[in-house]
Amino acid sequence: LVAALPLTSLLAFVWLHVDGVESVRIAGLSNQIFWLVLPSLILFLLLPLLLKHGVGFWLSLAISISATAVCYIAMLPLLRKLGVQL
């Protein structure tokens, strides 16, 4: 459970708050993080699927990372088209 917590994001939010950053800017950062987490989910879906089908660990990891990168590249223009500012 602890490993699944977005600790880096939470630390960033607290740090920004302590530094006096406006709540609206922290909310904007949170929104941006949400949209960029979506393409990263492919890694957590694809990696176990490949491993269960007998693909070696390093190849499975490489394929999963590559698929995640492709999803990021595809997601950015889509978000711009939808009016989401990153």
C-alpha positions, -999 to +999 in steps of 0.1 A: +000+000+000+028+025+009+045+018-024+014+027-043+011+061-027+022+091-049+048+102-023+067+124-047+036+143-057+025+147-021+059+160-010+058+184-039+024+197-029+035+202+007+067+218-003+049+243-026+023+251+001+051+257+027+069+279+001+037+300-001+026+290-036-011+298-043-035+270-039-047+275-075-012+267-088-010+236-066-044+225-079-031+230-115-001+209-108-023+182-094-045+183-125-014+180-148-001+151-128-035+133-131-034+135-169+002+124-171-004+094-149-029+079-173-004+069-200+019+054-173-007+029-164+001+009-195+034-001-179+015-017-149-009-035-172+016-047-199+045-058-177+027-085-157+008-097-189+041-102-207+058-119-177+028-143-173+032-152-210+068-162-205+085-132-220+118-126-202+120-099-175+143-075-193+125-078-226+091-074-209+104-043-191+118-028-223+085-034-242+065-020-213+086+011-211+085+016-249+047+013-249+045+038-221+067+062-240+045+058-271+014+065-249+029+097-236+038+108-271+003+101-282-013+117-251+003+151-253-012+162-286-046+148-276-045+168-244-036+200-263-065+193-287-088+189-257-076+222-242-057+207-212-027+229-204+005+211-194 
